[in-house]
Amino acid sequence: MAAGANFLLNTLCVYYFKIPLFLDTVFNAAVCFTAGLFPGFVTALLSYTSLSIRNGAFDPFIICAIAELLIIWRFRPSSRFGVTGRLDSAALPETTVTSFVSVFARLMLLYIVCCLAISLLGGIIDFVYYGLMLNTKQYFSAEDTFKIGLLRSGIPVLAMNILSRIPVNLVDRFIVIFGGCFVSRMLSKLGFPAPGNAKNAITLGSTE
């Protein structure tokens, strides 16, 4: 279901609304936040398989999706901040506020790291796969919107590939990280398990 949601969101964004964003990994992040790293990998694999079939070409940027999941798993708010837990109404107000601030700070760190890392990695993959290996790009992608202006400035191709992704990822990764976290909380409320066993699921606002 998450892979189908990624496919639908990306198709609507790229082919119907013509929005210069990727929006193909929101539900990878949601699954990773909710169920763990391996289910996130499976979601990414299914998502990029369906996108490759749609585009009629192999998509090398699945490497970016995998790297993003590793970053999310490494920098996600810990279970004691209750990313997927329910709000504890009995918690002290100041403790609850502190927990929310802690979660927001960790998500901001995650967002910044993902934005920089995916822009760099995506630019390198683009340069190697389409520049050095001379593969033909079969489809339009979000960063192509910004490449024309950068080409006119005469900067190196590798730098152009990286820089053209930064403005896209500034918006795209924000939606992926914060949107993925929001979807994760909704999934938790519907009864989907958090990573680990039930003993490790600590509600937001807990001081333990």
C-alpha positions, 0 to 999 in steps of 0.5 A, a space after each residue: 500500500 505504501 509503495 502504491 501511495 508513492 507511485 500515485 503521489 509521484 505520478 500526480 505531482 509529475 504528470 498531472 500537477 507539473 510540480 517540480 518535486 520528486 515526492 516518491 519517498 514520502 511513504 518510504 519514510 513513513 514505513 521506516 518511522 513506523 515499522 523499521 528499516 527493512 520494511 522501508 527497504 521493501 517499500 523503496 524497492 517496490 516503489 522504484 520497480 513500479 516507477 521504472 516500469 512506468 518510465 520504461 527505464 531503470 531508475 538508478 536513484 533507488 540508491 538515494 532512496 536507500 541512503 535516505 532510509 539509512 539516514 532516517 533510521 540513524 537520526 530519527 527521534 528515539 522511541 523515548 520521544 514517542 514519534 509514533 506513540 500517543 500523547 500521554 494526557 497525564 504528562 506534565 505540560 512542561 514535559 510534553 512541550 519539551 518532548 515536542 521540541 525534542 522531536 521537532 529538533 531531531 526532525 529538523 536535523 534529519 531534514 537538513 542531513 537528508 537535503 544535503 546528502 541526497 542532493 550530493 548523492 543524486 548529483 553524483 549518480 546523475 553525473 556518472 550514470 548519464 554523463 560518464 556511462 552515456 545512458 539516455 534519460 528517458 523521462 523529465 525529472 524535477 531538477 531539470 527545471 533548474 539545469 537550463 539556467 545553470 548550464 548558461 553559467 558555464 559551471 562544471 556538469 557535476 556541480 550543476 547536477 548537485 546544485 540543481 537538486 538543492 532547491 528541489 530537495 529543500 522542499 521535497 525533503 521537508 515534505 518527506 521527513 515531516 510528512 512521513 512522520 505525520 503519516 507514521 503517527 496516523 498509522 500508529 493511531 490505526 494500530 500499526 506497530 512501532 519498531 521493536 517490541 511493545 515494551 519499547 513503545 513509550 508514549 510522548 511525554 513520558 519521562 522514562 
